[in-house]
Amino acid sequence: MILEMKVPSPGESITEVEIATWLVQDGDYVEKDQAIAEVDSDKATLELPAEASGIISLKAEEGDAVAVGQVVCHIDTAAAKPEGGAPAKVETKVEEKKTEAPKAAPVQATTYATGTPSPAARKILDEKNIEPSTIVGTGKGGRVTTEDAMNAVPSMGTPTGGSRGSERTKLSMLRRKVAERLVAAKNETAMLTTFNEVNMTPINIIRNQYKEEFKAKHNGVGLGYMSFFTKAVTRALQLYPDVNSMMDGDYKIAYDFADISIAVSGPKGLMVPVVRNAENLTFRGVEAEIKRLALRARDGQITVDDMTGGTFTITNGGVFGSMLSTPIINPPQSGILGMHNIIERPIAVNGKVEIHPMMYVALSYDHRIIDGRESVGFLVAVKEALENPMELLMDNNPKKALEL
Protein backbone atom coordinates (compact mmCIF):
# COMPACT_ATOMS: atom_id res chain seq x y z
CA MET A 1 0.00 0.00 0.00
CA ILE A 2 1.32 3.44 -0.94
CA LEU A 3 0.68 6.16 1.64
CA GLU A 4 0.74 9.74 0.40
CA MET A 5 2.20 12.08 3.01
CA LYS A 6 0.90 15.62 2.83
CA VAL A 7 2.21 18.75 4.51
CA PRO A 8 0.18 19.29 7.70
CA SER A 9 -0.88 22.77 8.74
CA PRO A 10 1.75 24.09 11.20
CA GLY A 11 -0.56 26.82 12.45
CA GLU A 12 -3.33 29.24 11.73
CA SER A 13 -2.83 31.55 8.72
CA ILE A 14 0.15 29.51 7.40
CA THR A 15 -0.53 28.31 3.86
CA GLU A 16 2.97 27.44 2.66
CA VAL A 17 6.16 25.92 4.03
CA GLU A 18 9.61 25.26 2.64
CA ILE A 19 11.46 21.94 2.70
CA ALA A 20 14.57 22.97 4.64
CA THR A 21 16.28 19.59 4.97
CA TRP A 22 15.42 16.01 4.17
CA LEU A 23 16.63 13.86 7.07
CA VAL A 24 16.31 10.67 4.99
CA GLN A 25 17.22 9.68 1.46
CA ASP A 26 15.00 8.50 -1.33
CA GLY A 27 14.53 4.74 -0.92
CA ASP A 28 15.30 4.61 2.81
CA TYR A 29 13.22 2.47 5.13
CA VAL A 30 11.63 4.75 7.76
CA GLU A 31 9.86 3.99 11.01
CA LYS A 32 6.51 5.46 12.01
CA ASP A 33 6.95 8.84 13.81
CA GLN A 34 10.61 9.05 12.69
CA ALA A 35 11.59 12.61 11.76
CA ILE A 36 12.03 12.60 8.00
CA ALA A 37 12.35 16.31 7.23
CA GLU A 38 12.67 19.79 8.67
CA VAL A 39 10.25 22.32 7.21
CA ASP A 40 10.40 26.09 7.56
CA SER A 41 7.31 28.22 7.89
CA ASP A 42 7.35 31.99 8.23
CA LYS A 43 7.19 31.55 12.01
CA ALA A 44 9.17 28.46 12.97
CA THR A 45 11.15 25.41 11.87
CA LEU A 46 9.31 22.15 12.53
CA GLU A 47 10.06 18.46 12.12
CA LEU A 48 7.92 16.33 9.81
CA PRO A 49 7.35 12.82 11.26
CA ALA A 50 6.67 9.75 9.14
CA GLU A 51 3.02 8.73 9.29
CA ALA A 52 3.82 5.03 8.80
CA SER A 53 6.70 2.58 8.48
CA GLY A 54 7.96 1.62 5.05
CA ILE A 55 10.17 2.63 2.14
CA ILE A 56 10.04 6.32 1.35
CA SER A 57 9.97 8.01 -2.02
CA LEU A 58 10.63 11.76 -1.97
CA LYS A 59 8.42 13.97 -4.13
CA ALA A 60 9.90 17.39 -3.29
CA GLU A 61 13.40 18.84 -3.28
CA GLU A 62 15.17 20.72 -0.51
CA GLY A 63 14.38 24.40 -0.88
CA ASP A 64 11.00 23.77 -2.54
CA ALA A 65 8.10 25.90 -1.35
CA VAL A 66 5.11 23.59 -0.92
CA ALA A 67 1.51 24.36 -0.04
CA VAL A 68 -0.11 23.00 3.11
CA GLY A 69 -1.83 19.78 2.04
CA GLN A 70 0.58 19.09 -0.84
CA VAL A 71 2.06 15.59 -1.19
CA VAL A 72 5.79 15.62 -0.42
CA CYS A 73 6.57 11.91 -0.25
CA HIS A 74 5.17 8.39 -0.66
CA ILE A 75 5.66 5.57 1.86
CA ASP A 76 5.34 1.98 0.70
CA THR A 77 3.85 0.44 3.84
CA ALA A 78 3.91 -3.07 2.36
CA ALA A 79 7.70 -3.08 2.13
CA ALA A 80 9.49 -5.31 4.62
CA LYS A 81 12.04 -3.84 6.99
CA PRO A 82 15.56 -4.84 5.88
CA GLU A 83 17.53 -7.10 8.16
CA GLY A 84 19.78 -5.28 10.60
CA GLY A 85 17.86 -2.06 10.12
CA ALA A 86 20.02 -0.97 7.20
CA PRO A 87 18.37 1.43 4.82
CA ALA A 88 16.73 -0.25 1.87
CA LYS A 89 17.05 1.39 -1.47
CA VAL A 90 14.46 1.10 -4.18
CA GLU A 91 16.12 -0.05 -7.36
CA THR A 92 14.50 0.35 -10.72
CA LYS A 93 15.75 -1.39 -13.81
CA VAL A 94 15.79 0.66 -16.93
CA GLU A 95 15.82 -1.25 -20.18
CA GLU A 96 18.48 0.13 -22.44
CA LYS A 97 17.50 0.69 -26.01
CA LYS A 98 19.90 1.33 -28.80
CA THR A 99 18.88 4.37 -30.70
CA GLU A 100 20.53 6.03 -33.58
CA ALA A 101 22.07 9.32 -32.57
CA PRO A 102 20.37 12.25 -34.29
CA LYS A 103 22.40 14.08 -36.83
CA ALA A 104 23.80 17.33 -35.55
CA ALA A 105 22.15 20.40 -36.94
CA PRO A 106 24.42 22.69 -38.90
CA VAL A 107 25.94 25.42 -36.78
CA GLN A 108 24.55 28.80 -37.63
CA ALA A 109 26.50 31.95 -37.13
CA THR A 110 25.14 34.03 -34.26
CA THR A 111 24.38 37.68 -34.64
CA TYR A 112 25.28 38.37 -31.02
CA ALA A 113 28.77 39.30 -29.91
CA THR A 114 30.19 37.63 -26.85
CA GLY A 115 29.24 39.61 -23.72
CA THR A 116 26.22 41.31 -25.32
CA PRO A 117 23.29 41.33 -22.87
CA SER A 118 19.66 40.89 -23.75
CA PRO A 119 17.50 43.99 -23.13
CA ALA A 120 16.14 42.53 -19.87
CA ALA A 121 19.64 41.54 -18.76
CA ARG A 122 20.99 45.01 -19.57
CA LYS A 123 18.31 46.60 -17.36
CA ILE A 124 19.26 44.36 -14.44
CA LEU A 125 22.99 45.05 -14.91
CA ASP A 126 22.34 48.80 -15.10
CA GLU A 127 20.46 48.63 -11.78
CA LYS A 128 23.41 46.76 -10.25
CA ASN A 129 25.91 49.15 -11.86
CA ILE A 130 27.76 46.25 -13.51
CA GLU A 131 29.50 46.50 -16.86
CA PRO A 132 28.21 43.82 -19.30
CA SER A 133 31.76 43.23 -20.57
CA THR A 134 32.70 41.82 -17.16
CA ILE A 135 30.08 39.05 -17.39
CA VAL A 136 30.67 35.67 -19.04
CA GLY A 137 27.44 34.97 -20.91
CA THR A 138 25.96 31.48 -20.99
CA GLY A 139 23.51 32.18 -23.77
CA LYS A 140 23.84 31.55 -27.48
CA GLY A 141 27.15 32.84 -28.78
CA GLY A 142 28.13 34.06 -25.31
CA ARG A 143 25.06 36.29 -24.97
CA VAL A 144 24.42 37.49 -21.39
CA THR A 145 21.04 36.13 -20.32
CA THR A 146 18.64 37.46 -17.71
CA GLU A 147 19.74 34.67 -15.36
CA ASP A 148 23.39 35.64 -15.86
CA ALA A 149 22.52 39.21 -14.92
CA MET A 150 20.54 38.17 -11.85
CA ASN A 151 23.43 36.02 -10.61
CA ALA A 152 26.07 38.67 -11.28
CA VAL A 153 27.60 40.53 -8.35
CA PRO A 154 29.42 43.87 -8.47
CA SER A 155 33.20 43.83 -8.60
CA MET A 156 34.92 43.88 -5.22
CA GLY A 157 37.96 45.71 -6.57
CA THR A 158 41.29 44.54 -7.95
CA PRO A 159 42.46 41.39 -6.15
CA THR A 160 45.72 41.69 -4.21
CA GLY A 161 46.14 38.03 -3.33
CA GLY A 162 44.65 35.58 -0.89
CA SER A 163 41.32 33.80 -1.00
CA ARG A 164 38.43 35.70 -2.61
CA GLY A 165 35.77 32.99 -2.66
CA SER A 166 32.09 33.62 -2.12
CA GLU A 167 28.99 31.52 -1.58
CA ARG A 168 25.41 32.28 -2.59
CA THR A 169 22.81 30.50 -0.47
CA LYS A 170 19.08 30.96 -0.26
CA LEU A 171 17.73 32.29 3.01
CA SER A 172 15.29 30.05 4.86
CA MET A 173 11.63 30.99 4.82
CA LEU A 174 11.88 31.81 8.53
CA ARG A 175 14.85 34.11 7.98
CA ARG A 176 13.13 35.84 5.05
CA LYS A 177 10.03 36.42 7.17
CA VAL A 178 12.11 37.84 10.02
CA ALA A 179 13.75 40.20 7.53
CA GLU A 180 10.37 41.33 6.21
CA ARG A 181 9.08 41.97 9.73
CA LEU A 182 12.16 43.97 10.71
CA VAL A 183 11.92 46.17 7.62
CA ALA A 184 8.18 46.60 8.20
CA ALA A 185 8.80 47.63 11.80
CA LYS A 186 11.20 50.34 10.65
CA ASN A 187 8.93 51.57 7.85
CA GLU A 188 5.51 51.31 9.49
CA THR A 189 6.13 52.55 13.04
CA ALA A 190 7.28 55.84 14.50
CA MET A 191 10.07 54.12 16.42
CA LEU A 192 12.12 55.99 19.00
CA THR A 193 14.57 54.72 21.61
CA THR A 194 15.21 56.04 25.11
CA PHE A 195 18.12 54.94 27.29
CA ASN A 196 19.02 54.62 30.95
CA GLU A 197 21.56 52.78 33.08
CA VAL A 198 21.12 50.34 35.92
CA ASN A 199 23.40 49.67 38.88
CA MET A 200 23.37 45.86 39.08
CA THR A 201 24.98 45.66 42.54
CA PRO A 202 21.73 44.93 44.48
CA ILE A 203 20.75 42.09 42.13
CA ASN A 204 24.27 40.65 42.22
CA ILE A 205 24.18 40.62 46.03
CA ILE A 206 20.90 38.68 46.03
CA ARG A 207 22.06 36.24 43.33
CA ASN A 208 25.38 35.57 45.04
CA GLN A 209 23.63 34.93 48.34
CA TYR A 210 20.83 32.66 47.13
CA LYS A 211 21.73 31.22 43.70
CA GLU A 212 23.14 27.90 44.97
CA GLU A 213 20.24 27.34 47.35
CA PHE A 214 17.80 28.35 44.60
CA LYS A 215 19.30 25.90 42.11
CA ALA A 216 19.32 23.04 44.62
CA LYS A 217 15.74 23.75 45.71
CA HIS A 218 14.31 24.01 42.19
CA ASN A 219 15.81 21.01 40.39
CA GLY A 220 18.68 22.74 38.62
CA VAL A 221 16.80 25.89 37.55
CA GLY A 222 19.24 28.78 37.88
CA LEU A 223 18.58 32.23 39.31
CA GLY A 224 19.55 34.46 36.39
CA TYR A 225 19.04 38.09 35.49
CA MET A 226 16.01 37.41 33.27
CA SER A 227 13.64 36.76 36.16
CA PHE A 228 14.54 40.11 37.74
CA PHE A 229 14.10 41.93 34.43
CA THR A 230 10.84 40.15 33.64
CA LYS A 231 9.41 40.95 37.07
CA ALA A 232 10.58 44.57 36.76
CA VAL A 233 8.98 44.84 33.31
CA THR A 234 5.61 43.39 34.37
CA ARG A 235 5.53 45.83 37.31
CA ALA A 236 6.33 48.76 35.01
CA LEU A 237 3.69 47.65 32.49
CA GLN A 238 1.06 47.86 35.22
CA LEU A 239 2.19 51.41 36.00
CA TYR A 240 2.34 52.45 32.33
CA PRO A 241 -0.25 50.34 30.46
CA ASP A 242 0.16 52.20 27.16
CA VAL A 243 3.50 50.41 26.74
CA ASN A 244 1.55 47.14 26.95
CA SER A 245 -0.82 48.08 24.13
CA MET A 246 -0.76 48.01 20.35
CA MET A 247 -2.42 49.68 17.39
CA ASP A 248 -5.11 48.06 15.27
CA GLY A 249 -5.98 50.50 12.51
CA ASP A 250 -7.67 53.47 14.19
CA TYR A 251 -7.98 51.65 17.51
CA LYS A 252 -5.72 50.95 20.48
CA ILE A 253 -5.81 47.51 22.06
CA ALA A 254 -4.80 47.53 25.73
CA TYR A 255 -4.10 44.31 27.65
CA ASP A 256 -4.55 43.59 31.35
CA PHE A 257 -2.03 40.75 31.17
CA ALA A 258 1.66 40.63 30.28
CA ASP A 259 2.72 37.99 27.77
CA ILE A 260 6.45 38.64 27.55
CA SER A 261 8.29 37.63 24.37
CA ILE A 262 11.88 36.61 25.13
CA ALA A 263 14.30 36.83 22.19
CA VAL A 264 16.58 33.78 22.05
CA SER A 265 19.09 32.61 19.47
CA GLY A 266 18.36 29.23 17.88
CA PRO A 267 20.06 27.15 15.18
CA LYS A 268 17.71 28.63 12.58
CA GLY A 269 18.16 32.23 13.73
CA LEU A 270 16.31 34.51 16.11
CA MET A 271 13.32 33.00 17.92
CA VAL A 272 10.92 34.93 20.15
CA PRO A 273 8.94 32.48 22.34
CA VAL A 274 6.39 33.89 24.77
CA VAL A 275 6.20 33.62 28.56
CA ARG A 276 2.43 33.69 29.17
CA ASN A 277 0.94 35.74 32.01
CA ALA A 278 4.38 36.59 33.30
CA GLU A 279 2.82 39.01 35.78
CA ASN A 280 1.50 36.02 37.75
CA LEU A 281 4.71 33.99 37.76
CA THR A 282 7.18 33.77 40.61
CA PHE A 283 10.94 34.10 40.14
CA ARG A 284 11.12 30.31 39.92
CA GLY A 285 8.22 30.23 37.46
CA VAL A 286 9.85 32.78 35.15
CA GLU A 287 13.26 31.07 35.19
CA ALA A 288 11.76 27.62 34.62
CA GLU A 289 9.63 28.77 31.69
CA ILE A 290 12.50 30.66 30.03
CA LYS A 291 14.73 27.60 30.40
CA ARG A 292 12.06 25.37 28.87
CA LEU A 293 11.51 27.64 25.89
CA ALA A 294 15.24 28.21 25.32
CA LEU A 295 15.89 24.46 25.25
CA ARG A 296 13.05 23.94 22.77
CA ALA A 297 14.48 26.68 20.54
CA ARG A 298 18.00 25.21 20.76
CA ASP A 299 16.74 21.71 19.90
CA GLY A 300 14.61 22.95 17.00
CA GLN A 301 11.38 21.92 18.77
CA ILE A 302 9.85 25.37 19.12
CA THR A 303 6.31 25.58 17.75
CA VAL A 304 4.24 28.33 16.21
CA ASP A 305 2.05 28.39 19.31
CA ASP A 306 5.14 28.99 21.48
CA MET A 307 5.81 32.21 19.54
CA THR A 308 2.27 33.42 18.88
CA GLY A 309 1.11 36.54 20.65
CA GLY A 310 3.18 38.50 23.11
CA THR A 311 2.46 42.02 24.34
CA PHE A 312 6.04 43.18 25.05
CA THR A 313 9.53 41.89 24.23
CA ILE A 314 12.81 41.63 26.15
CA THR A 315 16.03 41.02 24.21
CA ASN A 316 19.45 40.49 25.77
CA GLY A 317 22.29 41.51 23.46
CA GLY A 318 24.59 41.55 26.46
CA VAL A 319 25.14 37.80 26.23
CA PHE A 320 26.99 38.49 22.96
CA GLY A 321 28.95 41.42 24.38
CA SER A 322 26.81 44.33 23.18
CA MET A 323 27.35 47.50 25.22
CA LEU A 324 24.55 49.58 23.66
CA SER A 325 21.99 49.11 20.91
CA THR A 326 18.62 50.30 19.64
CA PRO A 327 16.42 47.17 19.51
CA ILE A 328 13.76 46.98 16.79
CA ILE A 329 10.13 46.64 17.84
CA ASN A 330 8.58 43.20 17.42
CA PRO A 331 5.32 44.08 15.58
CA PRO A 332 2.46 44.39 16.31
CA GLN A 333 3.84 45.14 19.78
CA SER A 334 4.62 48.72 20.72
CA GLY A 335 7.69 48.30 22.91
CA ILE A 336 10.88 46.28 23.39
CA LEU A 337 13.46 46.42 26.18
CA GLY A 338 17.10 45.85 25.29
CA MET A 339 19.52 44.52 27.90
CA HIS A 340 23.29 44.85 27.43
CA ASN A 341 26.53 43.64 28.94
CA ILE A 342 27.52 44.49 32.49
CA ILE A 343 30.67 46.58 32.84
CA GLU A 344 32.30 47.80 36.03
CA ARG A 345 32.41 51.58 35.77
CA PRO A 346 33.12 54.45 38.18
CA ILE A 347 29.95 56.32 39.18
CA ALA A 348 29.13 59.00 41.73
CA VAL A 349 27.44 57.66 44.89
CA ASN A 350 26.56 60.17 47.62
CA GLY A 351 29.24 62.52 46.40
CA LYS A 352 31.92 59.82 46.20
CA VAL A 353 33.31 57.90 43.23
CA GLU A 354 32.64 54.17 43.46
CA ILE A 355 33.03 51.31 41.01
CA HIS A 356 29.85 49.33 40.34
CA PRO A 357 28.63 46.79 37.75
CA MET A 358 26.56 48.91 35.36
CA MET A 359 24.26 48.00 32.50
CA TYR A 360 22.80 50.26 29.82
CA VAL A 361 19.15 49.53 29.05
CA ALA A 362 17.22 50.73 26.02
CA LEU A 363 13.49 50.99 25.36
CA SER A 364 12.40 51.24 21.74
CA TYR A 365 8.76 52.21 21.40
CA ASP A 366 6.14 53.21 18.86
CA HIS A 367 5.62 56.94 19.31
CA ARG A 368 2.25 56.74 17.54
CA ILE A 369 0.75 55.16 20.64
CA ILE A 370 3.28 55.79 23.44
CA ASP A 371 4.19 59.33 24.44
CA GLY A 372 7.55 60.42 25.79
CA ARG A 373 6.26 60.66 29.36
CA GLU A 374 5.08 57.05 29.36
CA SER A 375 8.21 55.70 27.68
CA VAL A 376 10.64 57.51 29.97
CA GLY A 377 8.49 56.78 33.04
CA PHE A 378 8.35 53.09 32.12
CA LEU A 379 12.13 52.81 31.77
CA VAL A 380 12.69 54.69 35.04
CA ALA A 381 10.26 52.28 36.76
CA VAL A 382 12.27 49.34 35.40
CA LYS A 383 15.49 50.95 36.65
CA GLU A 384 14.01 51.61 40.11
CA ALA A 385 12.83 48.02 40.49
CA LEU A 386 16.19 46.59 39.42
CA GLU A 387 18.13 48.87 41.75
CA ASN A 388 15.78 48.18 44.67
CA PRO A 389 14.60 44.60 44.05
CA MET A 390 14.36 43.73 47.74
CA GLU A 391 11.54 46.22 48.32
CA LEU A 392 9.87 46.56 44.92
CA LEU A 393 10.08 42.97 43.64
CA MET A 394 10.41 40.83 46.78
CA ASP A 395 8.39 42.64 49.48
CA ASN A 396 11.54 42.66 51.64
CA ASN A 397 11.38 38.87 51.91
CA PRO A 398 13.78 37.33 49.38
CA LYS A 399 13.53 33.78 50.74
CA LYS A 400 9.75 33.81 50.31
CA ALA A 401 9.97 35.45 46.88
CA LEU A 402 12.49 32.83 45.77
CA GLU A 403 10.40 30.02 47.34
CA LEU A 404 13.31 28.82 49.50
C-alpha positions in Angstrom: 0.0 0.0 0.0 1.3 3.4 -0.9 0.7 6.2 1.6 0.7 9.7 0.4 2.2 12.1 3.0 0.9 15.6 2.8 2.2 18.7 4.5 0.2 19.3 7.7 -0.9 22.8 8.7 1.8 24.1 11.2 -0.6 26.8 12.4 -3.3 29.2 11.7 -2.8 31.5 8.7 0.2 29.5 7.4 -0.5 28.3 3.9 3.0 27.4 2.7 6.2 25.9 4.0 9.6 25.3 2.6 11.5 21.9 2.7 14.6 23.0 4.6 16.3 19.6 5.0 15.4 16.0 4.2 16.6 13.9 7.1 16.3 10.7 5.0 17.2 9.7 1.5 15.0 8.5 -1.3 14.5 4.7 -0.9 15.3 4.6 2.8 13.2 2.5 5.1 11.6 4.8 7.8 9.9 4.0 11.0 6.5 5.5 12.0 7.0 8.8 13.8 10.6 9.1 12.7 11.6 12.6 11.8 12.0 12.6 8.0 12.3 16.3 7.2 12.7 19.8 8.7 10.3 22.3 7.2 10.4 26.1 7.6 7.3 28.2 7.9 7.4 32.0 8.2 7.2 31.6 12.0 9.2 28.5 13.0 11.1 25.4 11.9 9.3 22.1 12.5 10.1 18.5 12.1 7.9 16.3 9.8 7.4 12.8 11.3 6.7 9.8 9.1 3.0 8.7 9.3 3.8 5.0 8.8 6.7 2.6 8.5 8.0 1.6 5.0 10.2 2.6 2.1 10.0 6.3 1.4 10.0 8.0 -2.0 10.6 11.8 -2.0 8.4 14.0 -4.1 9.9 17.4 -3.3 13.4 18.8 -3.3 15.2 20.7 -0.5 14.4 24.4 -0.9 11.0 23.8 -2.5 8.1 25.9 -1.4 5.1 23.6 -0.9 1.5 24.4 0.0 -0.1 23.0 3.1 -1.8 19.8 2.0 0.6 19.1 -0.8 2.1 15.6 -1.2 5.8 15.6 -0.4 6.6 11.9 -0.3 5.2 8.4 -0.7 5.7 5.6 1.9 5.3 2.0 0.7 3.9 0.4 3.8 3.9 -3.1 2.4 7.7 -3.1 2.1 9.5 -5.3 4.6 12.0 -3.8 7.0 15.6 -4.8 5.9 17.5 -7.1 8.2 19.8 -5.3 10.6 17.9 -2.1 10.1 20.0 -1.0 7.2 18.4 1.4 4.8 16.7 -0.3 1.9 17.0 1.4 -1.5 14.5 1.1 -4.2 16.1 0.0 -7.4 14.5 0.3 -10.7 15.8 -1.4 -13.8 15.8 0.7 -16.9 15.8 -1.3 -20.2 18.5 0.1 -22.4 17.5 0.7 -26.0 19.9 1.3 -28.8 18.9 4.4 -30.7 20.5 6.0 -33.6 22.1 9.3 -32.6 20.4 12.2 -34.3 22.4 14.1 -36.8 23.8 17.3 -35.5 22.2 20.4 -36.9 24.4 22.7 -38.9 25.9 25.4 -36.8 24.6 28.8 -37.6 26.5 32.0 -37.1 25.1 34.0 -34.3 24.4 37.7 -34.6 25.3 38.4 -31.0 28.8 39.3 -29.9 30.2 37.6 -26.9 29.2 39.6 -23.7 26.2 41.3 -25.3 23.3 41.3 -22.9 19.7 40.9 -23.7 17.5 44.0 -23.1 16.1 42.5 -19.9 19.6 41.5 -18.8 21.0 45.0 -19.6 18.3 46.6 -17.4 19.3 44.4 -14.4 23.0 45.1 -14.9 22.3 48.8 -15.1 20.5 48.6 -11.8 23.4 46.8 -10.2 25.9 49.2 -11.9 27.8 46.2 -13.5 29.5 46.5 -16.9 28.2 43.8 -19.3 31.8 43.2 -20.6 32.7 41.8 -17.2 30.1 39.1 -17.4 30.7 35.7 -19.0 27.4 35.0 -20.9 26.0 31.5 -21.0 23.5 32.2 -23.8 23.8 31.5 -27.5 27.1 32.8 -28.8 28.1 34.1 -25.3 25.1 36.3 -25.0 24.4 37.5 -21.4 21.0 36.1 -20.3 18.6 37.5 -17.7 19.7 34.7 -15.4 23.4 35.6 -15.9 22.5 39.2 -14.9 20.5 38.2 -11.8 23.4 36.0 -10.6 26.1 38.7 -11.3 27.6 40.5 -8.3 29.4 43.9 -8.5 33.2 43.8 -8.6 34.9 43.9 -5.2 38.0 45.7 -6.6 41.3 44.5 -8.0 42.5 41.4 -6.1 45.7 41.7 -4.2 46.1 38.0 -3.3 44.6 35.6 -0.9 41.3 33.8 -1.0 38.4 35.7 -2.6 35.8 33.0 -2.7 32.1 33.6 -2.1 29.0 31.5 -1.6 25.4 32.3 -2.6 22.8 30.5 -0.5 19.1 31.0 -0.3 17.7 32.3 3.0 15.3 30.0 4.9 11.6 31.0 4.8 11.9 31.8 8.5 14.9 34.1 8.0 13.1 35.8 5.1 10.0 36.4 7.2 12.1 37.8 10.0 13.8 40.2 7.5 10.4 41.3 6.2 9.1 42.0 9.7 12.2 44.0 10.7 11.9 46.2 7.6 8.2 46.6 8.2 8.8 47.6 11.8 11.2 50.3 10.7 8.9 51.6 7.9 5.5 51.3 9.5 6.1 52.5 13.0 7.3 55.8 14.5 10.1 54.1 16.4 12.1 56.0 19.0 14.6 54.7 21.6 15.2 56.0 25.1 18.1 54.9 27.3 19.0 54.6 30.9 21.6 52.8 33.1 21.1 50.3 35.9 23.4 49.7 38.9 23.4 45.9 39.1 25.0 45.7 42.5 21.7 44.9 44.5 20.8 42.1 42.1 24.3 40.6 42.2 24.2 40.6 46.0 20.9 38.7 46.0 22.1 36.2 43.3 25.4 35.6 45.0 23.6 34.9 48.3 20.8 32.7 47.1 21.7 31.2 43.7 23.1 27.9 45.0 20.2 27.3 47.4 17.8 28.3 44.6 19.3 25.9 42.1 19.3 23.0 44.6 15.7 23.7 45.7 14.3 24.0 42.2 15.8 21.0 40.4 18.7 22.7 38.6 16.8 25.9 37.6 19.2 28.8 37.9 18.6 32.2 39.3 19.5 34.5 36.4 19.0 38.1 35.5 16.0 37.4 33.3 13.6 36.8 36.2 14.5 40.1 37.7 14.1 41.9 34.4 10.8 40.1 33.6 9.4 41.0 37.1 10.6 44.6 36.8 9.0 44.8 33.3 5.6 43.4 34.4 5.5 45.8 37.3 6.3 48.8 35.0 3.7 47.7 32.5 1.1 47.9 35.2 2.2 51.4 36.0 2.3 52.4 32.3 -0.3 50.3 30.5 0.2 52.2 27.2 3.5 50.4 26.7 1.5 47.1 27.0 -0.8 48.1 24.1 -0.8 48.0 20.3 -2.4 49.7 17.4 -5.1 48.1 15.3 -6.0 50.5 12.5 -7.7 53.5 14.2 -8.0 51.7 17.5 -5.7 50.9 20.5 -5.8 47.5 22.1 -4.8 47.5 25.7 -4.1 44.3 27.6 -4.6 43.6 31.3 -2.0 40.8 31.2 1.7 40.6 30.3 2.7 38.0 27.8 6.5 38.6 27.5 8.3 37.6 24.4 11.9 36.6 25.1 14.3 36.8 22.2 16.6 33.8 22.1 19.1 32.6 19.5 18.4 29.2 17.9 20.1 27.1 15.2 17.7 28.6 12.6 18.2 32.2 13.7 16.3 34.5 16.1 13.3 33.0 17.9 10.9 34.9 20.2 8.9 32.5 22.3 6.4 33.9 24.8 6.2 33.6 28.6 2.4 33.7 29.2 0.9 35.7 32.0 4.4 36.6 33.3 2.8 39.0 35.8 1.5 36.0 37.8 4.7 34.0 37.8 7.2 33.8 40.6 10.9 34.1 40.1 11.1 30.3 39.9 8.2 30.2 37.5 9.8 32.8 35.1 13.3 31.1 35.2 11.8 27.6 34.6 9.6 28.8 31.7 12.5 30.7 30.0 14.7 27.6 30.4 12.1 25.4 28.9 11.5 27.6 25.9 15.2 28.2 25.3 15.9 24.5 25.2 13.1 23.9 22.8 14.5 26.7 20.5 18.0 25.2 20.8 16.7 21.7 19.9 14.6 22.9 17.0 11.4 21.9 18.8 9.9 25.4 19.1 6.3 25.6 17.7 4.2 28.3 16.2 2.0 28.4 19.3 5.1 29.0 21.5 5.8 32.2 19.5 2.3 33.4 18.9 1.1 36.5 20.7 3.2 38.5 23.1 2.5 42.0 24.3 6.0 43.2 25.0 9.5 41.9 24.2 12.8 41.6 26.1 16.0 41.0 24.2 19.4 40.5 25.8 22.3 41.5 23.5 24.6 41.5 26.5 25.1 37.8 26.2 27.0 38.5 23.0 29.0 41.4 24.4 26.8 44.3 23.2 27.3 47.5 25.2 24.6 49.6 23.7 22.0 49.1 20.9 18.6 50.3 19.6 16.4 47.2 19.5 13.8 47.0 16.8 10.1 46.6 17.8 8.6 43.2 17.4 5.3 44.1 15.6 2.5 44.4 16.3 3.8 45.1 19.8 4.6 48.7 20.7 7.7 48.3 22.9 10.9 46.3 23.4 13.5 46.4 26.2 17.1 45.9 25.3 19.5 44.5 27.9 23.3 44.8 27.4 26.5 43.6 28.9 27.5 44.5 32.5 30.7 46.6 32.8 32.3 47.8 36.0 32.4 51.6 35.8 33.1 54.5 38.2 29.9 56.3 39.2 29.1 59.0 41.7 27.4 57.7 44.9 26.6 60.2 47.6 29.2 62.5 46.4 31.9 59.8 46.2 33.3 57.9 43.2 32.6 54.2 43.5 33.0 51.3 41.0 29.9 49.3 40.3 28.6 46.8 37.7 26.6 48.9 35.4 24.3 48.0 32.5 22.8 50.3 29.8 19.1 49.5 29.1 17.2 50.7 26.0 13.5 51.0 25.4 12.4 51.2 21.7 8.8 52.2 21.4 6.1 53.2 18.9 5.6 56.9 19.3 2.3 56.7 17.5 0.7 55.2 20.6 3.3 55.8 23.4 4.2 59.3 24.4 7.5 60.4 25.8 6.3 60.7 29.4 5.1 57.0 29.4 8.2 55.7 27.7 10.6 57.5 30.0 8.5 56.8 33.0 8.3 53.1 32.1 12.1 52.8 31.8 12.7 54.7 35.0 10.3 52.3 36.8 12.3 49.3 35.4 15.5 51.0 36.7 14.0 51.6 40.1 12.8 48.0 40.5 16.2 46.6 39.4 18.1 48.9 41.8 15.8 48.2 44.7 14.6 44.6 44.1 14.4 43.7 47.7 11.5 46.2 48.3 9.9 46.6 44.9 10.1 43.0 43.6 10.4 40.8 46.8 8.4 42.6 49.5 11.5 42.7 51.6 11.4 38.9 51.9 13.8 37.3 49.4 13.5 33.8 50.7 9.7 33.8 50.3 10.0 35.4 46.9 12.5 32.8 45.8 10.4 30.0 47.3 13.3 28.8 49.5 
